[in-house]
Structure formats: structure tokens, C-alpha cells
Amino acid sequence: MTRSDLVAQLAERFSQLTHRDTEFAVKTILDAMSDALARGHRIEIRGFGSFSINRRPPRVGRNPRSGEQVIIPEKLVPHFKPGKALREAVDAHVPVLDAEDPPATA
């Protein structure tokens, strides 16, 4: 699902809101979440999951072309951990494919 898909689905579900209002609400929520993570805060949405920042320490890597060593600096990356309710809901709705069943193509 993309951001525009989410906006369209919410606008359809809540007919009292215009498409522009729904788009503004989604943008506001996502901006607030991004700002909170950028400030180092943790976000927890009960029944859905939590967002936090993980630190990746500096390390030595290799340039694949030349093979020379490259210093890769420390990075802070967002991390999502799904909540129990979300894990159970996804597990309950995803069919398990047998090894003999070919994967569905679109």
C-alpha cells in the first residue's frame, strides 16, 4: 500500500472528510512520526507496533570494484517491531503455500 492508496482508502471510508483533508491528516501524522524519530524518541502504537532508532556502529567495508578498504561511518536507522496483535492478524490471514503449489503471478 502506498501513501496515496492510504489516503484514497481513508477518504472513501470517512465520507465526511474531503480528499484534501484526508491527505493533510496522513501527511501530518507521518511528519510528526518522522520528527519524533529524528529527535531520538520512540513511537509505540498499541496493537500495531513500535518504531525506534537503531545505531549501526562504524565499520570497515570493501569497495567491490577495487577491493580497497573503506571506512563506513556510524548510522542511525529507523527500526519497526510489530506488536503481538499485528503479528497474529498477519499470520491468520496469510495462506501458507505448499511446496508443490506454484507462486501466484500478477
MARZARO-623679 format. One record per residue: residue number from 1; residue in one letter; x, z, y of N, C-alpha, C in turn. Coordinates in Angstrom, 1 decimal. Layout:
! residues N
{seq:NUM; type:A; n_X:X; n_Z:Z; n_Y:Y; ca_X:X; ca_Z:Z; ca_Y:Y; c_X:X; c_Z:Z; c_Y:Y} .
...
***
This chain:
! residues 106
{seq:1; type:M; n_X:0.9; n_Z:0.0; n_Y:-1.2; ca_X:0.0; ca_Z:0.0; ca_Y:0.0; c_X:0.9; c_Z:0.0; c_Y:1.2} .
{seq:2; type:T; n_X:0.6; n_Z:-0.9; n_Y:2.1; ca_X:1.3; ca_Z:-0.9; ca_Y:3.4; c_X:0.6; c_Z:-0.1; c_Y:4.5} .
{seq:3; type:R; n_X:1.3; n_Z:0.0; n_Y:5.6; ca_X:0.7; ca_Z:0.8; ca_Y:6.7; c_X:-0.6; c_Z:0.1; c_Y:7.2} .
{seq:4; type:S; n_X:-0.6; n_Z:-1.2; n_Y:7.3; ca_X:-1.8; ca_Z:-2.0; ca_Y:7.7; c_X:-2.9; c_Z:-1.8; c_Y:6.7} .
{seq:5; type:D; n_X:-2.6; n_Z:-1.8; n_Y:5.4; ca_X:-3.6; ca_Z:-1.6; ca_Y:4.3; c_X:-4.2; c_Z:-0.2; c_Y:4.5} .
{seq:6; type:L; n_X:-3.4; n_Z:0.8; n_Y:4.8; ca_X:-3.9; ca_Z:2.2; ca_Y:5.0; c_X:-4.9; c_Z:2.2; c_Y:6.2} .
{seq:7; type:V; n_X:-4.5; n_Z:1.6; n_Y:7.3; ca_X:-5.3; ca_Z:1.5; ca_Y:8.5; c_X:-6.6; c_Z:0.9; c_Y:8.2} .
{seq:8; type:A; n_X:-6.6; n_Z:-0.3; n_Y:7.5; ca_X:-7.8; ca_Z:-1.0; ca_Y:7.2; c_X:-8.7; c_Z:-0.2; c_Y:6.3} .
{seq:9; type:Q; n_X:-8.1; n_Z:0.5; n_Y:5.3; ca_X:-9.0; ca_Z:1.3; ca_Y:4.3; c_X:-9.6; c_Z:2.5; c_Y:5.1} .
{seq:10; type:L; n_X:-8.8; n_Z:3.1; n_Y:5.9; ca_X:-9.4; ca_Z:4.3; ca_Y:6.7; c_X:-10.5; c_Z:3.8; c_Y:7.7} .
{seq:11; type:A; n_X:-10.3; n_Z:2.7; n_Y:8.3; ca_X:-11.2; ca_Z:2.2; ca_Y:9.3; c_X:-12.5; c_Z:1.8; c_Y:8.6} .
{seq:12; type:E; n_X:-12.4; n_Z:1.3; n_Y:7.3; ca_X:-13.6; ca_Z:0.9; ca_Y:6.5; c_X:-14.3; c_Z:2.2; c_Y:6.1} .
{seq:13; type:R; n_X:-13.5; n_Z:3.2; n_Y:5.7; ca_X:-14.1; ca_Z:4.4; ca_Y:5.1; c_X:-14.8; c_Z:5.3; c_Y:6.2} .
{seq:14; type:F; n_X:-14.2; n_Z:5.3; n_Y:7.4; ca_X:-14.8; ca_Z:6.1; ca_Y:8.5; c_X:-15.3; c_Z:5.1; c_Y:9.6} .
{seq:15; type:S; n_X:-16.5; n_Z:4.6; n_Y:9.4; ca_X:-17.0; ca_Z:3.6; ca_Y:10.3; c_X:-17.2; c_Z:4.0; c_Y:11.7} .
{seq:16; type:Q; n_X:-17.2; n_Z:5.3; n_Y:12.0; ca_X:-17.4; ca_Z:5.8; ca_Y:13.4; c_X:-16.1; c_Z:5.6; c_Y:14.2} .
{seq:17; type:L; n_X:-15.0; n_Z:5.3; n_Y:13.5; ca_X:-13.7; ca_Z:5.1; ca_Y:14.2; c_X:-13.5; c_Z:3.6; c_Y:14.3} .
{seq:18; type:T; n_X:-13.0; n_Z:3.1; n_Y:15.5; ca_X:-12.6; ca_Z:1.7; ca_Y:15.6; c_X:-11.3; c_Z:1.5; c_Y:14.9} .
{seq:19; type:H; n_X:-11.0; n_Z:0.2; n_Y:14.7; ca_X:-9.7; ca_Z:-0.1; ca_Y:14.0; c_X:-8.5; c_Z:0.4; c_Y:14.9} .
{seq:20; type:R; n_X:-8.7; n_Z:0.2; n_Y:16.2; ca_X:-7.6; ca_Z:0.7; ca_Y:17.1; c_X:-7.4; c_Z:2.2; c_Y:17.0} .
{seq:21; type:D; n_X:-8.5; n_Z:3.0; n_Y:17.0; ca_X:-8.4; ca_Z:4.4; ca_Y:16.9; c_X:-7.7; c_Z:4.8; c_Y:15.6} .
{seq:22; type:T; n_X:-8.1; n_Z:4.1; n_Y:14.5; ca_X:-7.5; ca_Z:4.4; ca_Y:13.2; c_X:-6.0; c_Z:4.1; c_Y:13.2} .
{seq:23; type:E; n_X:-5.7; n_Z:3.0; n_Y:13.8; ca_X:-4.3; ca_Z:2.6; ca_Y:13.8; c_X:-3.5; c_Z:3.6; c_Y:14.7} .
{seq:24; type:F; n_X:-4.0; n_Z:4.1; n_Y:15.8; ca_X:-3.4; ca_Z:5.1; ca_Y:16.6; c_X:-3.2; c_Z:6.4; c_Y:15.9} .
{seq:25; type:A; n_X:-4.2; n_Z:6.8; n_Y:15.1; ca_X:-4.1; ca_Z:8.1; ca_Y:14.3; c_X:-3.1; c_Z:8.0; c_Y:13.3} .
{seq:26; type:V; n_X:-3.0; n_Z:6.9; n_Y:12.5; ca_X:-2.0; ca_Z:6.7; ca_Y:11.5; c_X:-0.6; c_Z:6.7; c_Y:12.1} .
{seq:27; type:K; n_X:-0.4; n_Z:6.0; n_Y:13.2; ca_X:0.9; ca_Z:5.9; ca_Y:13.9; c_X:1.3; c_Z:7.3; c_Y:14.4} .
{seq:28; type:T; n_X:0.3; n_Z:8.1; n_Y:15.0; ca_X:0.6; ca_Z:9.4; ca_Y:15.5; c_X:1.1; c_Z:10.4; c_Y:14.4} .
{seq:29; type:I; n_X:0.4; n_Z:10.3; n_Y:13.2; ca_X:0.8; ca_Z:11.2; ca_Y:12.1; c_X:2.1; c_Z:10.8; c_Y:11.6} .
{seq:30; type:L; n_X:2.4; n_Z:9.5; n_Y:11.4; ca_X:3.7; ca_Z:9.1; ca_Y:10.8; c_X:4.8; c_Z:9.4; c_Y:11.8} .
{seq:31; type:D; n_X:4.6; n_Z:9.2; n_Y:13.1; ca_X:5.6; ca_Z:9.6; ca_Y:14.1; c_X:5.9; c_Z:11.1; c_Y:14.2} .
{seq:32; type:A; n_X:4.8; n_Z:11.9; n_Y:14.0; ca_X:5.0; ca_Z:13.3; ca_Y:14.0; c_X:5.8; c_Z:13.7; c_Y:12.8} .
{seq:33; type:M; n_X:5.6; n_Z:13.1; n_Y:11.6; ca_X:6.3; ca_Z:13.4; ca_Y:10.4; c_X:7.8; c_Z:13.0; c_Y:10.6} .
{seq:34; type:S; n_X:8.0; n_Z:11.8; n_Y:11.1; ca_X:9.4; ca_Z:11.3; ca_Y:11.3; c_X:10.2; c_Z:12.2; c_Y:12.3} .
{seq:35; type:D; n_X:9.5; n_Z:12.7; n_Y:13.4; ca_X:10.2; ca_Z:13.5; ca_Y:14.3; c_X:10.5; c_Z:14.9; c_Y:13.7} .
{seq:36; type:A; n_X:9.6; n_Z:15.4; n_Y:12.9; ca_X:9.9; ca_Z:16.7; ca_Y:12.3; c_X:11.0; c_Z:16.6; c_Y:11.3} .
{seq:37; type:L; n_X:11.1; n_Z:15.5; n_Y:10.5; ca_X:12.2; ca_Z:15.3; ca_Y:9.6; c_X:13.5; c_Z:15.1; c_Y:10.4} .
{seq:38; type:A; n_X:13.5; n_Z:14.4; n_Y:11.5; ca_X:14.7; ca_Z:14.2; ca_Y:12.3; c_X:15.2; c_Z:15.5; c_Y:12.9} .
{seq:39; type:R; n_X:14.3; n_Z:16.4; n_Y:13.1; ca_X:14.8; ca_Z:17.7; ca_Y:13.7; c_X:15.2; c_Z:18.7; c_Y:12.5} .
{seq:40; type:G; n_X:15.1; n_Z:18.2; n_Y:11.3; ca_X:15.5; ca_Z:19.0; ca_Y:10.1; c_X:14.5; c_Z:19.9; c_Y:9.5} .
{seq:41; type:H; n_X:13.2; n_Z:19.7; n_Y:9.9; ca_X:12.1; ca_Z:20.5; ca_Y:9.4; c_X:11.7; c_Z:20.0; c_Y:8.1} .
{seq:42; type:R; n_X:11.0; n_Z:20.8; n_Y:7.3; ca_X:10.4; ca_Z:20.4; ca_Y:6.0; c_X:8.9; c_Z:20.2; c_Y:6.2} .
{seq:43; type:I; n_X:8.4; n_Z:19.2; n_Y:5.6; ca_X:6.9; ca_Z:19.0; ca_Y:5.7; c_X:6.3; c_Z:19.2; c_Y:4.3} .
{seq:44; type:E; n_X:5.3; n_Z:20.0; n_Y:4.3; ca_X:4.6; ca_Z:20.2; ca_Y:3.0; c_X:3.1; c_Z:19.9; c_Y:3.2} .
{seq:45; type:I; n_X:2.6; n_Z:19.1; n_Y:2.3; ca_X:1.1; ca_Z:18.7; ca_Y:2.3; c_X:0.6; c_Z:19.2; c_Y:1.0} .
{seq:46; type:R; n_X:-0.2; n_Z:20.2; n_Y:1.0; ca_X:-0.7; ca_Z:20.8; ca_Y:-0.3; c_X:-1.4; c_Z:19.8; c_Y:-1.1} .
{seq:47; type:G; n_X:-1.2; n_Z:19.7; n_Y:-2.4; ca_X:-1.8; ca_Z:18.8; ca_Y:-3.2; c_X:-1.2; c_Z:17.4; c_Y:-3.2} .
{seq:48; type:F; n_X:-0.3; n_Z:17.2; n_Y:-2.3; ca_X:0.3; ca_Z:15.8; ca_Y:-2.2; c_X:1.8; c_Z:15.9; c_Y:-2.5} .
{seq:49; type:G; n_X:2.5; n_Z:16.7; n_Y:-1.7; ca_X:3.9; ca_Z:16.8; ca_Y:-2.0; c_X:4.6; c_Z:17.3; c_Y:-0.7} .
{seq:50; type:S; n_X:6.0; n_Z:17.3; n_Y:-0.8; ca_X:6.7; ca_Z:17.8; ca_Y:0.3; c_X:7.9; c_Z:16.8; c_Y:0.7} .
{seq:51; type:F; n_X:8.2; n_Z:16.7; n_Y:1.9; ca_X:9.3; ca_Z:15.9; ca_Y:2.4; c_X:10.3; c_Z:16.8; c_Y:3.0} .
{seq:52; type:S; n_X:11.6; n_Z:16.5; n_Y:2.7; ca_X:12.7; ca_Z:17.3; ca_Y:3.2; c_X:13.9; c_Z:16.4; c_Y:3.4} .
{seq:53; type:I; n_X:14.9; n_Z:16.9; n_Y:3.9; ca_X:16.1; ca_Z:16.2; ca_Y:4.2; c_X:17.2; c_Z:16.6; c_Y:3.2} .
{seq:54; type:N; n_X:17.8; n_Z:15.7; n_Y:2.5; ca_X:18.9; ca_Z:16.0; ca_Y:1.6; c_X:20.2; c_Z:15.5; c_Y:2.3} .
{seq:55; type:R; n_X:21.3; n_Z:16.3; n_Y:2.1; ca_X:22.6; ca_Z:15.9; ca_Y:2.6; c_X:23.4; c_Z:15.2; c_Y:1.5} .
{seq:56; type:R; n_X:23.9; n_Z:14.1; n_Y:1.8; ca_X:24.8; ca_Z:13.4; ca_Y:0.9; c_X:26.2; c_Z:13.6; c_Y:1.4} .
{seq:57; type:P; n_X:27.1; n_Z:14.3; n_Y:0.7; ca_X:28.4; ca_Z:14.6; ca_Y:1.2; c_X:29.3; c_Z:13.3; c_Y:1.4} .
{seq:58; type:P; n_X:30.3; n_Z:13.4; n_Y:2.2; ca_X:31.2; ca_Z:12.3; ca_Y:2.3; c_X:31.9; c_Z:12.0; c_Y:1.0} .
{seq:59; type:R; n_X:32.2; n_Z:10.7; n_Y:0.8; ca_X:32.9; ca_Z:10.4; ca_Y:-0.5; c_X:33.7; c_Z:9.1; c_Y:-0.3} .
{seq:60; type:V; n_X:34.5; n_Z:8.9; n_Y:-1.3; ca_X:35.4; ca_Z:7.7; ca_Y:-1.3; c_X:34.7; c_Z:6.6; c_Y:-2.2} .
{seq:61; type:G; n_X:34.5; n_Z:5.4; n_Y:-1.6; ca_X:33.9; ca_Z:4.3; ca_Y:-2.4; c_X:34.9; c_Z:3.2; c_Y:-2.4} .
{seq:62; type:R; n_X:34.5; n_Z:2.1; n_Y:-2.9; ca_X:35.4; ca_Z:0.9; ca_Y:-3.0; c_X:34.6; c_Z:-0.3; c_Y:-2.4} .
{seq:63; type:N; n_X:35.4; n_Z:-1.1; n_Y:-1.7; ca_X:34.9; ca_Z:-2.4; ca_Y:-1.2; c_X:34.8; c_Z:-3.3; c_Y:-2.5} .
{seq:64; type:P; n_X:33.6; n_Z:-3.8; n_Y:-2.8; ca_X:33.5; ca_Z:-4.7; ca_Y:-4.0; c_X:34.3; c_Z:-6.0; c_Y:-4.0} .
{seq:65; type:R; n_X:34.5; n_Z:-6.5; n_Y:-2.8; ca_X:35.3; ca_Z:-7.7; ca_Y:-2.7; c_X:36.8; c_Z:-7.5; c_Y:-2.8} .
{seq:66; type:S; n_X:37.3; n_Z:-6.6; n_Y:-2.0; ca_X:38.8; ca_Z:-6.4; ca_Y:-2.0; c_X:39.2; c_Z:-5.3; c_Y:-3.0} .
{seq:67; type:G; n_X:38.3; n_Z:-4.4; n_Y:-3.3; ca_X:38.7; ca_Z:-3.3; ca_Y:-4.2; c_X:39.4; c_Z:-2.2; c_Y:-3.5} .
{seq:68; type:E; n_X:39.6; n_Z:-2.3; n_Y:-2.1; ca_X:40.2; ca_Z:-1.2; ca_Y:-1.4; c_X:39.3; c_Z:-0.1; c_Y:-1.2} .
{seq:69; type:Q; n_X:39.9; n_Z:1.1; n_Y:-1.1; ca_X:39.1; ca_Z:2.4; ca_Y:-0.9; c_X:38.5; c_Z:2.4; c_Y:0.5} .
{seq:70; type:V; n_X:37.3; n_Z:2.9; n_Y:0.6; ca_X:36.6; ca_Z:3.0; ca_Y:1.8; c_X:36.0; c_Z:4.4; c_Y:1.9} .
{seq:71; type:I; n_X:36.1; n_Z:5.1; n_Y:3.1; ca_X:35.6; ca_Z:6.4; ca_Y:3.3; c_X:34.1; c_Z:6.2; c_Y:3.7} .
{seq:72; type:I; n_X:33.2; n_Z:6.8; n_Y:2.9; ca_X:31.8; ca_Z:6.8; ca_Y:3.2; c_X:31.4; c_Z:8.1; c_Y:3.8} .
{seq:73; type:P; n_X:30.9; n_Z:8.1; n_Y:5.1; ca_X:30.6; ca_Z:9.4; ca_Y:5.8; c_X:29.4; c_Z:10.1; c_Y:5.2} .
{seq:74; type:E; n_X:29.3; n_Z:11.3; n_Y:5.6; ca_X:28.1; ca_Z:12.2; ca_Y:5.2; c_X:26.9; c_Z:11.5; c_Y:5.8} .
{seq:75; type:K; n_X:25.8; n_Z:11.6; n_Y:5.0; ca_X:24.5; ca_Z:11.1; ca_Y:5.4; c_X:23.4; c_Z:12.1; c_Y:5.2} .
{seq:76; type:L; n_X:22.4; n_Z:12.1; n_Y:6.0; ca_X:21.2; ca_Z:12.9; ca_Y:5.8; c_X:20.1; c_Z:11.9; c_Y:5.5} .
{seq:77; type:V; n_X:19.5; n_Z:12.1; n_Y:4.3; ca_X:18.5; ca_Z:11.2; ca_Y:3.8; c_X:17.2; c_Z:11.9; c_Y:3.5} .
{seq:78; type:P; n_X:16.0; n_Z:11.3; n_Y:3.8; ca_X:14.7; ca_Z:11.9; ca_Y:3.5; c_X:14.5; c_Z:11.9; c_Y:2.0} .
{seq:79; type:H; n_X:13.8; n_Z:12.9; n_Y:1.6; ca_X:13.5; ca_Z:13.1; ca_Y:0.1; c_X:12.1; c_Z:13.5; c_Y:0.0} .
{seq:80; type:F; n_X:11.4; n_Z:12.9; n_Y:-1.0; ca_X:10.0; ca_Z:13.3; ca_Y:-1.2; c_X:9.9; c_Z:13.9; c_Y:-2.6} .
{seq:81; type:K; n_X:9.2; n_Z:15.0; n_Y:-2.7; ca_X:8.9; ca_Z:15.6; ca_Y:-4.0; c_X:7.4; c_Z:15.7; c_Y:-4.2} .
{seq:82; type:P; n_X:6.9; n_Z:15.0; n_Y:-5.1; ca_X:5.4; ca_Z:15.0; ca_Y:-5.3; c_X:4.9; c_Z:16.4; c_Y:-5.8} .
{seq:83; type:G; n_X:3.7; n_Z:16.8; n_Y:-5.3; ca_X:3.1; ca_Z:18.0; ca_Y:-5.8; c_X:2.5; c_Z:17.9; c_Y:-7.1} .
{seq:84; type:K; n_X:2.1; n_Z:19.0; n_Y:-7.7; ca_X:1.6; ca_Z:19.0; ca_Y:-9.1; c_X:0.3; c_Z:18.2; c_Y:-9.2} .
{seq:85; type:A; n_X:-0.6; n_Z:18.3; n_Y:-8.2; ca_X:-1.9; ca_Z:17.6; ca_Y:-8.2; c_X:-1.6; c_Z:16.1; c_Y:-8.2} .
{seq:86; type:L; n_X:-0.7; n_Z:15.7; n_Y:-7.3; ca_X:-0.4; ca_Z:14.2; ca_Y:-7.3; c_X:0.2; c_Z:13.7; c_Y:-8.6} .
{seq:87; type:R; n_X:1.1; n_Z:14.5; n_Y:-9.1; ca_X:1.7; ca_Z:14.1; ca_Y:-10.4; c_X:0.7; c_Z:13.9; c_Y:-11.5} .
{seq:88; type:E; n_X:-0.2; n_Z:14.9; n_Y:-11.6; ca_X:-1.3; ca_Z:14.9; ca_Y:-12.6; c_X:-2.2; c_Z:13.7; c_Y:-12.3} .
{seq:89; type:A; n_X:-2.6; n_Z:13.5; n_Y:-11.1; ca_X:-3.5; ca_Z:12.4; ca_Y:-10.8; c_X:-2.9; c_Z:11.0; c_Y:-11.1} .
{seq:90; type:V; n_X:-1.6; n_Z:10.9; n_Y:-10.8; ca_X:-1.0; ca_Z:9.6; ca_Y:-11.2; c_X:-0.9; c_Z:9.4; c_Y:-12.7} .
{seq:91; type:D; n_X:-0.5; n_Z:10.5; n_Y:-13.3; ca_X:-0.4; ca_Z:10.5; ca_Y:-14.8; c_X:-1.7; c_Z:10.2; c_Y:-15.5} .
{seq:92; type:A; n_X:-2.8; n_Z:10.7; n_Y:-14.9; ca_X:-4.1; ca_Z:10.5; ca_Y:-15.5; c_X:-4.6; c_Z:9.0; c_Y:-15.3} .
{seq:93; type:H; n_X:-4.1; n_Z:8.3; n_Y:-14.3; ca_X:-4.7; ca_Z:7.0; ca_Y:-14.0; c_X:-3.7; c_Z:5.9; c_Y:-14.4} .
{seq:94; type:V; n_X:-2.6; n_Z:6.1; n_Y:-14.9; ca_X:-1.6; ca_Z:5.1; ca_Y:-15.2; c_X:-1.7; c_Z:4.8; c_Y:-16.7} .
{seq:95; type:P; n_X:-2.1; n_Z:3.6; n_Y:-17.1; ca_X:-2.1; ca_Z:3.4; ca_Y:-18.6; c_X:-0.7; c_Z:3.2; c_Y:-19.1} .
{seq:96; type:V; n_X:-0.6; n_Z:3.8; n_Y:-20.3; ca_X:0.7; ca_Z:3.7; ca_Y:-21.0; c_X:0.7; c_Z:2.4; c_Y:-21.8} .
{seq:97; type:L; n_X:1.7; n_Z:1.5; n_Y:-21.6; ca_X:1.8; ca_Z:0.3; ca_Y:-22.3; c_X:2.5; c_Z:0.4; c_Y:-23.6} .
{seq:98; type:D; n_X:2.0; n_Z:-0.2; n_Y:-24.7; ca_X:2.7; ca_Z:-0.2; ca_Y:-26.0; c_X:3.8; c_Z:-1.1; c_Y:-25.9} .
{seq:99; type:A; n_X:4.8; n_Z:-1.0; n_Y:-26.7; ca_X:6.0; ca_Z:-1.8; ca_Y:-26.8; c_X:5.6; c_Z:-3.3; c_Y:-27.1} .
{seq:100; type:E; n_X:4.5; n_Z:-3.4; n_Y:-27.8; ca_X:4.0; ca_Z:-4.8; ca_Y:-28.2; c_X:3.3; c_Z:-5.5; c_Y:-27.1} .
{seq:101; type:D; n_X:2.7; n_Z:-4.7; n_Y:-26.1; ca_X:1.9; ca_Z:-5.3; ca_Y:-25.1; c_X:2.8; c_Z:-6.0; c_Y:-24.0} .
{seq:102; type:P; n_X:2.6; n_Z:-7.2; n_Y:-23.7; ca_X:3.5; ca_Z:-7.8; ca_Y:-22.6; c_X:3.0; c_Z:-7.3; c_Y:-21.3} .
{seq:103; type:P; n_X:4.0; n_Z:-7.1; n_Y:-20.3; ca_X:3.6; ca_Z:-6.6; ca_Y:-19.0; c_X:2.7; c_Z:-7.6; c_Y:-18.3} .
{seq:104; type:A; n_X:1.8; n_Z:-7.1; n_Y:-17.5; ca_X:0.8; ca_Z:-7.9; ca_Y:-16.7; c_X:1.6; c_Z:-8.6; c_Y:-15.6} .
{seq:105; type:T; n_X:1.3; n_Z:-9.9; n_Y:-15.4; ca_X:1.9; ca_Z:-10.7; ca_Y:-14.3; c_X:0.8; c_Z:-11.0; c_Y:-13.3} .
{seq:106; type:A; n_X:1.2; n_Z:-11.0; n_Y:-12.0; ca_X:0.3; ca_Z:-11.3; ca_Y:-10.9; c_X:0.3; c_Z:-12.7; c_Y:-10.6} .
***
